[in-house]
Amino acid sequence: MMQHNIFTTMRSLKIMDGCKGTQVYALNPSGPPTTAGAGAGGVGDKLLHHLQDHLRVNSIRSKSNRVFQAPNQTLTSNNNAMSENLLPYGLPSTDLLEPLIDPCLKSVDFVQTLADVYRRIENCPQFDKWKLFLEQCAVFRGLSDPKLFRKSLRAARQHAVDVHTKTVLSAWLRFERREDELIGYSAMECCGRNIECPKASLVSGYNPESVYESCMCSSSSRADDEFVVRDEECSTSEEDGDVSFCIRDEEVRCVRYNIASLSRPFRVMLYGGFSETRREKINFSKNGISAEGMRAAEFFSRTKRLGSFDAKIVLELLSLANKFCCEELKSVCDAHLASLVRDMEDAMLLFEYGLEETAYLLVAACLQVFLRELPCSMHNPNMMRFFCSSEARERLAMVGHASFVLYYFMSQIAMEEDMKSNTTVMLLERLGECATESWEKQLAFHQLGVVMLERKEYKDAQHWFEAAAEAGHIYSLVGVARAKYKRGHKYSAYKQMNSLISDYSPVGWMYQERALYCIGKEKMMDLSTATELDPTLLYPYKYRAVSLLEEHMIGAAISEISKIIGFKVSPDCLELRAWFLIALEDYEGALRDVRALLTLDPNYMMFQEKMHGDHLVELLCPLVPQLSQADCWMQLYDRWSCVDDIGSLAVVHHMLANDPGKSLLRFRQSLLLLRLNCQKSAMRSLRLARNHSSSKHERLVYEGWILYDTGHREEALAKAEESISIQRSFEAFFLKAYALADSSLDPESSMYVIQLLEEALRCPSDGLRKGQALNNLGSVYVDCDKLDLAADCYMNALNIKHTRAHQGLARVYHLKSQRKAAYDEMTKLIEKARNNASAYEKRSEYCDRDMAKSDLTMATQLDPLRTYPYRYRAAVLMDDHKEKEAIDELSRAIAFKPDLQLLHLRAAFYESMSDYICTIRDCEAALCLDSSHADTLELYNKAKEHVNE
């Protein structure tokens, strides 16, 4: 009975496979040297000499920080001839490899941090919730899933109260979609919802339920305050007026009572016994207002409206209102001027006025334009004057617009643009000045330390890291140790990390950093421990790979670096493998990796930033077989069929070099990048697909995917429907079906999704996409218990080489109680897609326990980030009454991947052991990731009841 309950719980926790395709990786990292490379010695020599010359030219300015070894080092006896040509460039050296210091907040007990944040969000006053959600944003920033960060950012905006906070958070949400890169989009363009509407942001008040509603921009033309003022309304007649304000040669007739009602100073002046009280004519020439401005003031005193006066006159009124404390007049002028700010030109013109006159809304409107224009506005010449200096921050503070959230947003963009710039440093300094909460100080000081380390200002870096550690950020001690090491105090750095490891529960990054200050076996042991505790850390793999290279074991070096590339793709690891492959004269493999890394980062500079990746592509291309565009399509089908995502990326990159405006290829590129969990690069490819689209209906589809991938499902559906209304197309129907399927479908909804996918299949498209549609259609048929129809879909997908359909077909066989056939089907997928962690994981469901254990061990070895193997092994241990071992198995994965399902299962285990305190902690951590998870909420409430008994 225990076994049934455990495995039922696990099955209920499993996330449904996504419709875009299972995340399956297959690499052929080391393959045999290509015949073209081996047979092109003359061209190879030219490549090597070109690289040599290029690096020599750049060696002088980086002599003190060389990463490459001396040319007299040898590789193997078999490669001596090639080594003579290759090694003048040098090979990577272990001595100068260093792990990066993460600029985000990092906790020694991340689960406890998540639980604390959730508890404080639930218990804080409603008007303060946005602050806690902002803290949650900072906590999530260091995780690999950007959707968690965006979800918290939306929640912060949802609960924002004042105009300033709404303005900053709305602009930040827009920036996360990088709409600045979309051709034809205006910075002030509205998405149709209050949450990002520039006009809704300028309305103060707490109304969390309204943020997802349609804003006023999407309705018919709004009422305009500006109206035509009749001549007789513009001035007070001689009979009505009882006082005149003389401004130079002109007199403005007013009603004394009306002017006195504008403010207390006016009332005292006109009725308080001063000389003006007895005068019918008052000299007003020295108060900075023109006669026309005074007429506007008189008009407002009667009507409480501004009318259609020019902005110049309204600015005069604003100044008058400030001088004579006319709060109502100031408020109306402020709002009117704010409504006039449309673009950067308006903002720059009125920003200074707003600051001088402390006009809150006007400054907010100008600030909003600046923020929505980021990152381009970061290079505006007024940037320093308005934001960067301490004086600028104080001026903003006087108007209520200097805040931690403002400088947090701006400093993150500055770090992305240029971490070493003075602008970045100054913005982070202002961030520190605005920090009041402990986590705010930790973040600001830690990031200042990271920036100073990058700038090689090691003394300042140590100072800021120490300040962050003193504020409670334990991870900043890594920065302290690194700064000491850079200043020549290696032993002190080693002692620092020793102390950290002895004082806290072991975490992978602790051992990784200590390894930097060790040598020999101790270093390798620390790196091994770091990988065991956190297999996602890059540095240990890179160090071991280069060490193997130095020991003349280049094949083993390639295998080592390929381990991390198999489940966590990064440009630096691809660069390292490409360099190894060049040394092996496997130019085809090297070119594949360079093209893939340029897809991730088009501006990547190789060989310690001495050569642009595109230039290396030019040098490698003559050494490999030349392919036409038709050849590339055939190769793309083969790579896609082999579930070789890195190889597919390389082919698409090659095809785009020949046809850079092909939006279809950009879209394929984005799908591959999403499968590789490279979401930032995937979104860039999607934006480029949208910008290069040749028709409106195509552009709408790509805009829909951008919206969907950033959490705007309803808006994505609207884009799909608009596209279909213009022209029926495969991609529009597919987008609509995909967005609708991303929820629990009732039978009626499932039938509608089926109709949409069938419509998609009737439209023209290539086999790659039709295979995906057939695969998705089969999945919906399975959910509707139409197994024969599902099997037909999967077979048709396989006929057009959609290899992932083996997985769906295996599921059909399993549901038909044909377990052996299901197992065989998954074996076919494993054979076609080598190093396929997902396939091993899925096959484990169709075999006995021992075989399942073997498959899941292989799955974890290939991709430690997959959570099902840990959950399965833990459930087996729990079923065998090995509670501690079961908890340890889950904790091992949670340490580097705090996953909702892992946390929920561990909470359930703790609950079965009557450890309700740990149950509550894990439930709170899980709910911090997803506050609406029903099973976790139920378990959480049960555990709290036990504690309160």
N, C-alpha and C positions, 0 to 999 in steps of 0.2 A: 504493500500500500504506500509505503514511503517512497518507493521508486516511482510509482505512478504520479504522485503529487509533485515530486521534484521535477520530473520531465515535463509534466503538464505546465508547471510554472515556467519552465524554460521555453517551451513552445509558445506560450502566450507572450513572452518577452521579446520574441524574435521580431526584428524589424522586417517588414515586407521588402523584397527586392525592388529597387528602383526601376522605373520603366526605361530610363535612358540606357540601361545595360548594367550587368553586374560588374563590379570593380575587380577585374581579372588582369593579372600582369603576367607577361611572359617575356623573358629576355634571352637573347643568345649572346651573352656578353663576351665570350672569349673566342668563338668560332675559329675556324682555320684561317690562316692568312689568305687573302684574296689573291687569285691568280694575276689579276691586273696589277696589284701592288707588287707582287714578286717579280713580275715580268717587266716592270717599268723602272728599272734601276736608274737610268739616266734622268728621267723626270723626278724620281725620288731624290736623287742627289741635288737637283735644282731646288726642290722644296726645302731640303735640309739646309742647303747653303743660304737660301733666302731667309729661313728662320734664324739662322746663325747671324747673318748680317743685321737683321731687324733687331734682334735682342742685344747685339753689341752696341748698336746706336743708342739704345735706351739704357744700357747698363750703368753709365756714369752717374746718372742722377739717382740711382737706387742702389749704389754699390754697398752702402752701409746696411741695406736691408734685403740682401739677395735671398731669394728662395731657392735658387738652383745651384746645384753642386758644381764643383770644378770639372773641367772637361776630361781630366785624366782618369776618371772613374770608368770601370768596365762593367758590362752587363753579363753576358755569357759568352763562352768561346764560340758558339754557333753564330753569334750575331756581331762578331768583331768588326767585320767589314762595314756593316751598317752603323755600328756604334761610332766608328771613326767620323762618319758624317753627321750622325744624330747628336752625339753627346756634347759637341761644342755649345749646344743650347743649354745643356745641363738637364738634370732630372730633378723632380721635387725632392726636397730634403726634409727629413723628420725634424731636424733641429729648429726649423722655423715655422712649423705647423702650429697653429694655436686655435683653441676653440673660441667661438664668439661668445661674448657676454650678452645675454638676452636683455634688451632695454625695457622689457615689461615686468610687472610685478610677478614674483615667483615665491611660492610658499614652501616651507619644509613639511607642512601637513595640509595639502591642498583640499582634502576632503573636509577637514575641520573649517577651513576658510570658507568653502562653499556653504557649509551648514550655518556658520555664523552670519553670513550675508543674507541667506534666506530668512533666518529667524528675525533679523533686524528689519528686513523689508516688511515682514508680516506684522511686526509689532510697532512700527514707527507711525507717527501722525501722518495723515494723508498728504498734507502740504509738504512734507519732507521726503516723500517716497522717491521723488525724482533724484535726489542726492544719493540715495542708496542704490538706485538703478545705475547711476553713473559709476559708482564704486564697482558694481557688478560688471559693468563694461570694462573697467580696468582689469578686473580679475580674469575676465574671459579673453582679453586681448592677446594673451600669450598662448591660447589654445589654437589648435590647427583648424578648427571649424569657425569660419567668420560669421556663420549664421547666428551663433550664440551671441556674438558681440552686437550684431545688428538688431537682434530681438531685444536685447537690453537697452540699446539706444532708442528704439521705438518706445519702449516702456518709459524711459526717462522723459522723452518728449510728451508722451501721453499724460504724464503726471506733473508736467511743468506748470508753474503758476504765473510767473511774471514774464513780461515781454522779452526781456533780455535772454532769459534761459530758453524760451521758445524759439527765438531767433537763431541762437547758436545751434541748438539741437536739430532744428529743421534743416539748416544749412549743412550740418554734419551728415544727416541722413541722405541728403542729396549727393554729397561728396562721395559717400560709400558706393553709389552707383556710377560715379565718375561721369556724370552727364556733361561735364566740361569737354569731354572728348567726342561727344556726339555732334556731328556737323548739323547746323541749323537749329540747335537748341539755344534758347536764351537763358541766361542765368536766372532771370526772374520768372521764367515760365513755370506755370503751376501744374502739378500732377493731377489735380482734381479733388484731392483730399485735404482736409484741414491740417493733417499732421505735417505736411510739407508746404502748405500754401503760404506764400510770402505775406499776404494780407492778413490771413488768420493768425500768423505769428505776432502781429502787431496789436493783437487784442489781448488785454490782460484778463486773468481769471482762471479758476480751476474747473475744468470740465472734461474729465478723462473719457467720458462716453462719446464725446463729439469728434474726437480727433480722426476717426476713420470715416466720418460722414463726408458727403460731398460738400465742397466749400462754395462760397458765393461766386467764385470765378466761373464755376461750371454752369451757373444758372444764367438767366437772361440778364441783360445789361442792368447793372445796379443803379440805384437812385444816386444822383449826383448832387453833392452839396452845392456845386457851383451853379448858380442860376443868374438870370438876367435881372439886374436891379433897376427898377424904374427910377427915372431922374428925381421924382419927387421924394423917393425914399433915401436918396443919397445925402441929403443935407437937411439940417434943421432950419426952418424959416425964421425970419427976424421976429415974428410975433411969438413963436414957440420958444425960442432960445432966450436965456437970461444971463449968459456969460459968453465971452468971446476969448478964444486962445489965439494970440497974435504970434505968428511965425514969420519973421522978416516982414515983408510988405503985405502979407495976407492975413485975413481974419477968418477963423473957423467958428461959426456960431454953434453953441451947444446948450443942452439943458443941464444946468448945474447938478440937479439931483441924479440924472442918469450917469454923468461922469463920476460923481461921488460914489455911486453904487459899484463902480469897478473895483475899488479896493479901499482898505482902511486909510492908507496914505492920502489918496485923493479926497476921501471924506474929511479927514483932518484938515487938509489944505483948504478945502472949499467951505467947511462949516465949523472949523475948530478955532476961530478967533485970530487966525493969521491975517496978514494984510490982504492976501488973495480972497479972503472971505468977503471983504467989503468992496472989492473991485469987480467991475463989469467986464473989464478987459485985462487979461493976464498975459504977460510976456512969456512965451513958451519957446523962444528961439534957441535956447541953450540946452535943450533936452534931447537932442539927437533925433528929432522926428520932423519930417517935412509936413507942409500943409496938407498934402494929399494923404499922408499917413494919419494926420490928426482927424481928417474927415472920415477915414476908415474907422478910427477909434470911436468917433461920435456915432457912426452908423452901428457899430457893434454895441455901443451903450444902449441903443434903442431896440435893436433886433436880436441881439445875442447871436448874430451870424456874421460871417466874413464877407459873403457875397463873392463877386468875381474880381476881386482886387489882384493885382500882379504879385508875384512872389516877393519882389523887392519891397512892396508896401507891407506885406505880411511879415517880412523880416524886421521892418521898422516897428511894427506892432509888437512883435516878440520882444524886441529890445525895450520898448516902453513898458510892456507888461512886467518884465524883470525889474526895471528901475522903480516902478511904483507898486510892485507886489500884487499885480492883477492876476490872480491864480486862474480864474475862469478864462480870461482872455489868453493867457499863456497856454493853457491846455488846448484851446481851440486852434491857436496859431501853430502849436507844436504838431497837432494831428494833421492840420492842413498841409504844412510843409512836408511832413513825412509821406503824405499821399502823393507828393510831386516827385519823389525819388524813384526813378525808373531804371537808371543804368549807372555805370561807373562814373561817367562825366557828371551827372547830377550829384552823386554821392560825394565826389571829391570837392565839388563846389560848395555843398551845404554842410559837410562834416565839420569844418572849422567853425561855422556859424553855430551849429548845434552845441559844440563843446563850449564856445564862449558864452552862449546864452543858457547853458545847462538844460537844453531841450531834450528830454528823455526819449520821446518817440522819434524825433528827427534823427538823433544819433543812432537809435536802433535801426531805423530805415537805411541810413547810410552804411552802418555796420553790416546789415543784412546783405546788401549788394556786394560789399567787399568779401564777405564770407562765402557767398554763393558763387563768386568768381574764382575762388581758390581752385587749383594752386597758382593760376596765372597771376592773380592779384598779389601773390607773395613777392613778386618782382616789381611791384608798383613803387615809384620813387618816394611816395608818401608813407610807405610801410613803416620806416624807421620813426618818422615824426609822429605817427598816430598810435603806434603800438609797442615799439621795441624798448624804448628807454624807460627808466623809472619815472621820469617826469610825465611821459605819455600815459603810463598806467595810472598815475595820480590824477591826471586830467580826466581819464575815462571813469575813474572811481568817483569823481565829483558829480558825474552825471548818472551814476549807477550802472556803468557798463564795463567795469573791470572785475573779472571773476575768474575763478579757477577753471570753470568749464570753457570759457573763451580761450584762455591760454593753453589749456589742454588740447583743444581742437587744433589751434594754430601751430603749436609746437610739434604735434605729431606729423603734420603735413611738412613742416620745415625739416624735420628729421628725414622724411622720405625723400625730399627734394635734394638736400645737401646736409648731411649730418655734421660736417665740419665747419659750416659757415658761421659767421658772426651773428647773423640773424637767428639761427637756431639757438645759439648760446644765450642770446639776450631774451628770446621768448621763453626759454626754460628758466632763466633767472626770474622773469616776471611770474612764471608759473609757481616757482618756489615762494615768491612774495605773497601770492594769493592763497597759498596752501594754509589751511587751518586744521583740518582733520589729520590724524596720524597717517592714513593711507595716502593722502595727498602729498604730504611731505616725503614719504617714502618714495613715491613715484617721481616727483620733481627732482629730488636730490640724486636718486639712482640714475635717472636719465642724464642729468648733468655730468655725473661720473662717467657714463658710457661715452658721451660726446667728447669730454676732455681726454679720455683714453684714446679715442680715434684721432684727436688733434695732437696726440703725443705730448700733452701737457700733464705729465704723470703726477706731479705734486698736487695740482688742483684736482685731478681725478681721484686721488686717494682721499683728499679732503671731503669731496662730495659723497663718495662711497661710504666713508665713515659717518657722515651726517645721516645718510639714509639708514645705515645699520643702527645708529643710535635712535632713530625714529621708529625702529622695529622691523626693518626689512633685512632679515637674516641673509638672504641671497646676496646682498650688497657686499658681504664679507669676501665673496669671490672677487669682486672688483677691487677691494682693498688689497687682497693678496696679489692680484695681477699688477696693480700699480706699484706695489713694493718690488715685485719681480722686475718690472721694467726699470725701476730706479736702481737695480743692482743688488737688491736684498732678497736673494733667492731663498736662503734658509729661513728668513723671517716669513716669507710667503708660505713655505712648506709648513712651518709651525702653525700659521694661521689656519690652514686647511686641516691639519691634524686636530687642532682644538675644535674646529667646527664638526668634524666627523665624530669626535668623542662626546660632544655635548648634545647632539641631536640624532634622531633616527636616520639611518643611512638613506641617502637619495643619490641617484646616478650622477648628477652634476657635481656633487662634492668630490667623488672619486675621480671624475674626469679632470677637475681642476687640480687636484693634488698630483695627478699623474704628470702634469706639466712641470712639476718641480722635482720629479724623481728621475732615476735612470735605471737601466737594466731590467732585471726581473721584477723589481718592485713597481716600476712604471707599467709594465705589461700586465701585472696582476691588478693594478688599479684600473687600467683600461678595461680589462675583462670584467671586473666587478661593476664598472660603470655601465657596460653594455648589458650585463645581467639584470641590473636594477632598472635601466631605461634603454631599451634597444633602439630608441629613436634618436639618440645622440649621434651626430655625424662624426665628430672628431676621433673617437676610438677607431672607427672603420678606416678613416683616412690615414691615421697614424700607422695602423697595422699594415695597410696596403703599401704605404711608402716604405715601411720597414722591410717588408717582403721584397720589394723592388731592390732595396739596397743590399739584400742578401742574394740577389741574382735570381729571384723566384718570381718572375714577372707574371706567369700564368696564375700563380696563387694570389698575387697582388690584384690582378683583374677580378678574380673570383671574390676576394674580400670586399672590394669596393662595390661589386655588383650586388652583394647581399643587401646593402642599404638602399641602393637604387631600385631593387626589386619591390620595395614597399614605400619608399620615401624619396621621391625624385627631387634633386636639387641641382642647380647649375654647377656648383663647385665640384660635386662628386662626378657629374658627367664630364666635366673638364678633365678631372684627374684620370678617369678611365680612357678618355680620348687620347690623352698624352701617353698612357701606357700602350695603347693600341698603335700609335704612331711608332713607338719604339719597337713594336713587333712587326712593323710594316703592314699591319692590317688597316690600310687606309679607308677601306669601305666601312669598317666598324667605327673608325675614328670619325669619319664624316657623318655617319649616323648620329653619333653622340653630340657632335658640335652643332648639327642642325637642330637636334632636340633641345639642347641648352639655349640656343638662340630663340627657339619658340617660347621658352620660359622667360628669357630676358633678352630682348632684341639688341640691347646695347652692351651686352656682356663683353668685357675686356679680358683676354686670356693671357697666360704667362705673366702673372702678377701685374695685370693691367698694362701690358706693353703692346699687345696686338688685339685689334678688334676681331671678334669671332667671325664676322663676315669675310675678313681678309684671309683667315685660315681656311674657310670654305673655298675661296677662290684658289688657294694653293693646293688643296686636296683634290678638287674636282678633276684635274687632268689625270690623276692617278687611279681613277675608278672608271668603270664602263659608263659611257654617255647614254642617257635615256631620253627618249622623246616624251611628250606629254601623255601619249597613248601608253607607252611603256610604264610610265609612272602610275597611271590608273590601274594597270594590271598588277603592278607591284603593291599598290595600296590594297587591292582586294586580297592579295596573298598575305600581306602583313596583318590586315584586319582579321582574316580568317584564322591566322595563327595566334590571334589574341596577343599580338606584339604591338603594344601601344607606343613604345618608344620608337620602334621602327616605323610605325604608321605616322607618327609625328614628323619624322625625318622626311618621309616621302611627301607629305603635305607641304612641308617647308620648301622642298625642292620644286614642287608644282607652283607654289606661290611666287617663287623667284622668277618663274617663267611667265606667270600671269597674276601679278600682285593685286589686281582689282577683282579677283574672283571671290565674291561673297560666299558662295556655296562652300568653297574650300576653307574659308575662315570659320564658317559654322562647324564643319567637320573637325577642324582643329580645336574648337572650343569643347566639343563632345569628348575628344580624346583627353584633353587637359582635365576635364571634370572627372573622368575615370581615374586619372592619376592623382586626384585630389589636389590639383593645382588651381584653386578657384580664382585667385587673383589674375593669373595669366589667362584662364578661360574667359573671364569677363572682358579682358582686353580684346581677345579674339572676337567675342560676340559684338563688341562695340565696333570693331573694324568691319565685321560682316555687315552690320547695319549701315555704316558709313559708305560702304562700297555697293550696297544693294542698288539694282538698276530700275526697280519699280517700287511703287508705294506699297503694294500688297506684300512684297517681299520684306520691305523695311519694317512694316508693322509686325511681321512674324518675329523678327530679330529683337525688336523693341519689347515684344511680349515675353521672349525668353529672358531678356535682361530683367524685366520686372518680376517674372516668376522666380528667378534665381536669387533675387534680393528680397523675397518674402512678400511680394505683392500679387497674390494669386488672382484676385478678382480683376485687377487691372490687366493682368496678362490674358485672362479670358476675353476681356473686352477687345483687346488688340487682335486676338485670333478671330473673333467674330467680325470685326471691321475688315480684316484682311479677306475673309471668306466672302463678305458682301461685295468686295471689289473683284476678286477672282478666286475661284475654287482651286486650291493647291494642296499638294501632299503635306507640306510643312505646316500650313495653317490648320488643317484638320488634325494633324498629329499633335500640335501644340495644345489645341483645345481638348483633345482626348486625354493627353498627359496631365493637364492641369485639373481636369475633372476627376481623373482616377486617383489623384493625390488626396484621397480622403476615404472614409469608410463608405463603400458603395452599397446602396440597397439594390434589389433586383432591377427596378426600373432604371436607375442611374447606370447600372452595368450594361443594360441593353442599349442605352444611348451612347455609351462609350464604344461599344461594339460597332454601332452604326457609323460613328465618326471614324473609327479605324478602317472600316470597310470603304468608306468614302475616300479616305486617304490613299488606300491601295488602288483605287480606280484612277487616281491622278498620276501623271508622269513623275517618275523619280528614278534614282539609280538603285542598284541592287543592295547597296550597303544600308540605305534607309528603309527600303521595303522589307529587308530581312528583319530590321529592328521593329517595324510595325507588325509584321507577322508574329514575331516573338511576343510583343505586348498583347496582341490580340489573343494569342494562345493563353497567356496568363489570365486574362479576363474570363475566357471560356472556362478555365480550370476553376476560378472562383465561383462561376455559375454552375459548376458540376456538369459541364458539357465536355466530357473528356475526349470523345472521339473527334469533335470539332477542334479541340485544342491540339490533339496529336497531328491532325492534318496541317494546322498552322505551323507547328514546329517542323514537320517534315518538309513543308514548302520552304521554310526559312533555311533549313539545312541544304536544300537543293540549290540555293543561291549563295551558299558558303557562309551563312550566318552561324558560325560555330557555336556561339553561346546558346543556341537553341537546343543543344544536347541536354543542357541543364533542365529546361522546361519539359522536354520529352521524358527525361528520367523521372520527373515529378509525376507525370501522367502515368507512367508504368507503376510507380510506387502506389498511387491512389487506386490503381487497378489490381493491387496486391501482387504485382509482378516484380518482386524485389530484385531478383537476379538481373532482369532486363534493365532495371533502373541503375543498378551498380555498373553494368557493362556500358551503359550509355555515358555515364560520368567518366568511365575509364577512357572512352573515346575522346572526351574533351581534354582529359589530362594528357593524352598522347599527342593531341594536336596543339595544345597550348602548354608548352613546357613551363615548369616553375609556377604553376597556376595554383595559388593558395586557395582561392575560392572553390575551385573544382575539387580539391582534396577535402575541403570542409564539407561540401555538399555530398560527396560520395560517402562520407562517414555515416550519413543518415540511412544508408541502404546496405549496411553490413553488420556483422556481429560486433560485440564490444571490443574485442582485441584488435580487430582490423580497424574499427573506428578510432581506437586510441592511436594506432599507427598513422592513419590518415591525418588526424588532428595534430599530432606531433609534427608532421611534415608541414601542415598548414601554418602552424605557429612559427616554425623555423623559417618559412618563406615570407610570412607576413605577420609579425608579432602584434600588429594593430587590430587584427580580426578578433572579435571578442567571443564568438561562439565556442571556440575550442576551450577557452578557460572556463566558461560556464558549464560546458559538458563535463569536463574533468572534475570540476567542483561538485557537480550534481552526483557523479559516480562516487566520489569520496564521501559525500553526505549520506548517500544511500548505503554505504558500507560503514556508517556510524563513525567516520573519521572527521569529526566536526572541525578540529583545529586545522587539519590538512586542507579541508575544503575552503575554510576562510583564508588560509594562506595562499591558495591557488588564485582566488579572486583578488586578494590584496596585491599580489604580484603584478597583475594587469592594471588594477586601479592606480597603482603608483605612477604609471606613465600615461594611462588613458582613463581618466575619471568618467567612465561611460554610464549612462542612465541605467541600462540593463544590468551591468555589473554591480552597480550600487544597490539597485533594487533587490537583486538576488542575494547579495551579502546581507542586506537588511532582513530579508526573509529568513536567512539562515540564523542570524542573531536572534530573531524573534522566536524561532523554534527552540533555541537554546535558553530562552527566557532572559536574554541580555538586552533589556529594553532601552537602556541608555545608548548602546551602540546602534540599536535599531533606529532610534530617533535620529541620531547623528547621520547615519547613511541615508535615511529617508529625506532629511532636510537637504543634504548635499544633492540628492537626485532631484528633488523639487526645485532646487536652485537652477538646475539645468532645464527642467520642464515642470513648471508649477501646476500644470493641468493633468499630469499623469495619474489617471484614476486609481490604478492598482497601488501605486505608492502612497497616494493620499489615504486610501483605506487602511493600509498597513501602518501609516504614520499615526492616524487617529486611534487605532487599536493599541499601539504601543504607549501613546500618551495616557490613555485610560488606565493601563496597567501601572504606569509610574505614579499616577494621581490617586490610586487606590489606597 
